[in-house]
Amino acid sequence: MDILFTLKLVKGVFAILDLFVWARLIISWIPH
């Protein structure tokens, strides 16, 4: 398996997780 491809995959997963965390933070910040 290509190391560069694995790194891109890991970066993509972390980017999605980061977006998910930020989305939850923003949703919790907005008063309901």
N, CA, C and O atoms as CSV, one atom per row, in Angstrom:
chain,resi,resn,atom,element,x,y,z
A,1,MET,N,N,0.847,-1.201,0.000
A,1,MET,CA,C,0.000,0.000,0.000
A,1,MET,C,C,0.882,1.250,0.000
A,1,MET,O,O,1.919,1.296,0.662
A,2,ASP,N,N,0.452,2.253,-0.748
A,2,ASP,CA,C,1.249,3.469,-0.875
A,2,ASP,C,C,1.191,4.286,0.413
A,2,ASP,O,O,0.116,4.521,0.965
A,3,ILE,N,N,2.362,4.716,0.883
A,3,ILE,CA,C,2.427,5.488,2.128
A,3,ILE,C,C,1.734,6.839,1.950
A,3,ILE,O,O,0.999,7.285,2.831
A,4,LEU,N,N,1.970,7.491,0.800
A,4,LEU,CA,C,1.340,8.792,0.550
A,4,LEU,C,C,-0.174,8.671,0.557
A,4,LEU,O,O,-0.866,9.534,1.097
A,5,PHE,N,N,-0.693,7.601,-0.041
A,5,PHE,CA,C,-2.145,7.393,-0.074
A,5,PHE,C,C,-2.684,7.210,1.340
A,5,PHE,O,O,-3.742,7.737,1.684
A,6,THR,N,N,-1.937,6.451,2.164
A,6,THR,CA,C,-2.364,6.224,3.546
A,6,THR,C,C,-2.386,7.545,4.309
A,6,THR,O,O,-3.313,7.812,5.074
A,7,LEU,N,N,-1.355,8.376,4.096
A,7,LEU,CA,C,-1.302,9.671,4.777
A,7,LEU,C,C,-2.480,10.546,4.364
A,7,LEU,O,O,-3.094,11.205,5.203
A,8,LYS,N,N,-2.793,10.551,3.074
A,8,LYS,CA,C,-3.934,11.344,2.588
A,8,LYS,C,C,-5.225,10.841,3.213
A,8,LYS,O,O,-6.084,11.633,3.601
A,9,LEU,N,N,-5.362,9.514,3.311
A,9,LEU,CA,C,-6.568,8.927,3.886
A,9,LEU,C,C,-6.709,9.340,5.350
A,9,LEU,O,O,-7.789,9.731,5.793
A,10,VAL,N,N,-5.597,9.247,6.102
A,10,VAL,CA,C,-5.620,9.618,7.522
A,10,VAL,C,C,-5.952,11.102,7.676
A,10,VAL,O,O,-6.750,11.483,8.532
A,11,LYS,N,N,-5.326,11.940,6.832
A,11,LYS,CA,C,-5.599,13.387,6.894
A,11,LYS,C,C,-7.069,13.667,6.595
A,11,LYS,O,O,-7.687,14.522,7.230
A,12,GLY,N,N,-7.621,12.945,5.627
A,12,GLY,CA,C,-9.031,13.132,5.282
A,12,GLY,C,C,-9.935,12.759,6.443
A,12,GLY,O,O,-10.889,13.474,6.750
A,13,VAL,N,N,-9.631,11.624,7.095
A,13,VAL,CA,C,-10.451,11.184,8.229
A,13,VAL,C,C,-10.371,12.204,9.356
A,13,VAL,O,O,-11.387,12.560,9.954
A,14,PHE,N,N,-9.142,12.680,9.648
A,14,PHE,CA,C,-8.987,13.664,10.717
A,14,PHE,C,C,-9.689,14.972,10.370
A,14,PHE,O,O,-10.241,15.628,11.253
A,15,ALA,N,N,-9.677,15.361,9.090
A,15,ALA,CA,C,-10.358,16.584,8.665
A,15,ALA,C,C,-11.864,16.450,8.887
A,15,ALA,O,O,-12.516,17.394,9.333
A,16,ILE,N,N,-12.414,15.269,8.573
A,16,ILE,CA,C,-13.849,15.049,8.768
A,16,ILE,C,C,-14.182,15.082,10.259
A,16,ILE,O,O,-15.179,15.681,10.664
A,17,LEU,N,N,-13.343,14.436,11.076
A,17,LEU,CA,C,-13.571,14.441,12.526
A,17,LEU,C,C,-13.495,15.870,13.056
A,17,LEU,O,O,-14.305,16.269,13.893
A,18,ASP,N,N,-12.512,16.647,12.564
A,18,ASP,CA,C,-12.339,18.030,12.997
A,18,ASP,C,C,-13.579,18.852,12.644
A,18,ASP,O,O,-14.061,19.633,13.464
A,19,LEU,N,N,-14.095,18.676,11.422
A,19,LEU,CA,C,-15.307,19.391,11.010
A,19,LEU,C,C,-16.476,19.010,11.908
A,19,LEU,O,O,-17.274,19.865,12.291
A,20,PHE,N,N,-16.578,17.714,12.246
A,20,PHE,CA,C,-17.674,17.239,13.091
A,20,PHE,C,C,-17.606,17.895,14.467
A,20,PHE,O,O,-18.625,18.321,15.012
A,21,VAL,N,N,-16.390,17.973,15.026
A,21,VAL,CA,C,-16.213,18.599,16.345
A,21,VAL,C,C,-16.579,20.078,16.280
A,21,VAL,O,O,-17.278,20.584,17.159
A,22,TRP,N,N,-16.108,20.776,15.239
A,22,TRP,CA,C,-16.415,22.201,15.094
A,22,TRP,C,C,-17.911,22.422,14.921
A,22,TRP,O,O,-18.473,23.364,15.480
A,23,ALA,N,N,-18.561,21.545,14.139
A,23,ALA,CA,C,-20.007,21.672,13.934
A,23,ALA,C,C,-20.734,21.521,15.266
A,23,ALA,O,O,-21.666,22.274,15.547
A,24,ARG,N,N,-20.321,20.559,16.090
A,24,ARG,CA,C,-20.958,20.360,17.397
A,24,ARG,C,C,-20.727,21.569,18.293
A,24,ARG,O,O,-21.632,21.994,19.011
A,25,LEU,N,N,-19.504,22.129,18.253
A,25,LEU,CA,C,-19.205,23.307,19.065
A,25,LEU,C,C,-20.098,24.476,18.652
A,25,LEU,O,O,-20.668,25.157,19.504
A,26,ILE,N,N,-20.218,24.707,17.340
A,26,ILE,CA,C,-21.036,25.820,16.846
A,26,ILE,C,C,-22.501,25.605,17.218
A,26,ILE,O,O,-23.185,26.542,17.630
A,27,ILE,N,N,-22.982,24.363,17.072
A,27,ILE,CA,C,-24.385,24.072,17.405
A,27,ILE,C,C,-24.623,24.305,18.897
A,27,ILE,O,O,-25.670,24.826,19.282
A,28,SER,N,N,-23.658,23.922,19.738
A,28,SER,CA,C,-23.825,24.112,21.177
A,28,SER,C,C,-23.719,25.599,21.536
A,28,SER,O,O,-24.289,26.039,22.535
A,29,TRP,N,N,-22.993,26.371,20.724
A,29,TRP,CA,C,-22.844,27.801,20.973
A,29,TRP,C,C,-24.138,28.554,20.657
A,29,TRP,O,O,-24.515,29.487,21.367
A,30,ILE,N,N,-24.823,28.128,19.566
A,30,ILE,CA,C,-26.042,28.829,19.151
A,30,ILE,C,C,-27.159,28.546,20.156
A,30,ILE,O,O,-27.474,27.385,20.420
A,31,PRO,N,N,-27.765,29.610,20.723
A,31,PRO,CA,C,-28.878,29.400,21.656
A,31,PRO,C,C,-30.094,28.830,20.940
A,31,PRO,O,O,-30.468,29.288,19.861
A,32,HIS,N,N,-30.697,27.834,21.553
A,32,HIS,CA,C,-31.842,27.180,20.919
A,32,HIS,C,C,-33.136,27.911,21.259
A,32,HIS,O,O,-34.210,27.505,20.814
